Amino acid sequence: MKQELEQLLISMTEQFGGKILEMEIMPDHVHMLVDASPKNSLSSMMKGYKGVSARMLFMHHPELKKQLWGGHLWQPSYFACTVSERSEELIKEYIRNQKTSKGK
């Protein structure tokens, strides 16, 4: 499922005219550093990421919906911020280290 979600997120980002610079899929959340086109609003991108990925994963893995509390894959909230070229490498390193720093 992780590989399927990763490919979905990459494909959707490309459709939005962007590129994922770094990504780590954790058991309960996803970290992504995205170089995004300013012609798409962040809220519409997030709605697309969450809506399409949930629909596709539930279609391919119907048992997943039963395993989730309330049957929802994603919470409605998200965190986003802009990153300067100067801090880009620090953010990439932070994302890369998520699995090892959380012991997962």
C-alpha positions as CSV (number, residue, x, y, z in Angstrom):
1,M,0.0,0.0,0.0
2,K,2.9,2.3,0.7
3,Q,4.2,2.0,-2.8
4,E,0.7,2.5,-4.2
5,L,0.2,5.7,-2.1
6,E,3.7,7.0,-3.1
7,Q,3.0,6.5,-6.8
8,L,-0.4,8.2,-6.5
9,L,1.1,11.2,-4.7
10,I,3.9,11.5,-7.3
11,S,1.4,11.3,-10.2
12,M,-1.0,13.9,-8.7
13,T,1.9,16.3,-8.0
14,E,3.0,16.0,-11.6
15,Q,-0.6,16.7,-12.7
16,F,-0.6,19.8,-10.5
17,G,2.6,20.9,-12.4
18,G,4.9,20.2,-9.4
19,K,7.5,17.8,-8.3
20,I,8.0,16.0,-5.0
21,L,11.6,16.7,-3.8
22,E,11.4,14.5,-0.7
23,M,8.8,12.2,0.8
24,E,8.4,9.8,3.7
25,I,5.3,7.8,4.3
26,M,4.8,7.1,8.0
27,P,2.2,4.7,9.5
28,D,-0.1,7.6,10.4
29,H,1.0,10.6,8.3
30,V,3.0,11.7,5.3
31,H,5.9,14.2,5.0
32,M,6.4,15.8,1.6
33,L,8.6,18.6,0.3
34,V,6.9,19.7,-2.9
35,D,8.1,22.2,-5.5
36,A,4.6,23.4,-6.6
37,S,3.4,25.7,-9.3
38,P,1.8,28.9,-7.9
39,K,-1.1,28.5,-10.4
40,N,-2.7,25.8,-8.1
41,S,-3.9,26.7,-4.6
42,L,-2.5,24.7,-1.7
43,S,-6.0,24.0,-0.5
44,S,-7.1,22.5,-3.8
45,M,-3.9,20.4,-4.0
46,M,-4.5,19.0,-0.5
47,K,-8.1,18.3,-1.3
48,G,-6.9,16.4,-4.4
49,Y,-4.2,14.5,-2.5
50,K,-6.5,13.4,0.3
51,G,-9.7,12.8,-1.8
52,V,-8.1,10.9,-4.7
53,S,-5.7,8.8,-2.6
54,A,-8.5,7.8,-0.2
55,R,-10.8,6.9,-3.0
56,M,-8.2,4.8,-4.8
57,L,-6.8,3.1,-1.7
58,F,-10.3,2.2,-0.5
59,M,-11.2,0.9,-4.0
60,H,-8.1,-1.3,-4.2
61,H,-8.1,-2.3,-0.5
62,P,-11.7,-2.3,0.8
63,E,-10.6,-3.9,4.1
64,L,-8.7,-0.7,4.9
65,K,-11.9,1.2,5.6
66,K,-12.9,-1.2,8.3
67,Q,-9.5,-0.9,10.0
68,L,-9.7,2.9,10.3
69,W,-11.4,4.7,13.1
70,G,-14.5,6.3,11.7
71,G,-13.7,4.9,8.2
72,H,-11.6,7.9,7.2
73,L,-8.1,7.7,5.8
74,W,-7.2,11.4,6.4
75,Q,-8.0,14.0,9.0
76,P,-9.3,17.2,7.4
77,S,-6.3,19.2,8.7
78,Y,-2.8,19.6,7.3
79,F,0.4,21.6,7.9
80,A,2.1,23.5,5.1
81,C,4.8,26.2,5.0
82,T,7.1,27.8,2.5
83,V,10.7,26.9,2.4
84,S,13.6,29.0,1.2
85,E,16.5,27.6,-0.9
86,R,18.6,28.1,2.2
87,S,16.5,25.8,4.4
88,E,15.6,23.3,1.7
89,E,18.4,20.8,2.5
90,L,17.5,21.0,6.3
91,I,13.9,20.1,5.4
92,K,14.9,17.2,3.2
93,E,17.2,15.9,5.9
94,Y,14.4,16.2,8.5
95,I,12.0,14.2,6.2
96,R,14.7,11.5,5.4
97,N,15.3,11.0,9.2
98,Q,11.6,10.5,10.2
99,K,11.7,6.7,10.2
100,T,14.9,6.4,12.1
101,S,14.1,9.2,14.6
102,K,10.7,7.7,15.4
103,G,12.1,4.2,15.7
104,K,9.9,2.9,12.9
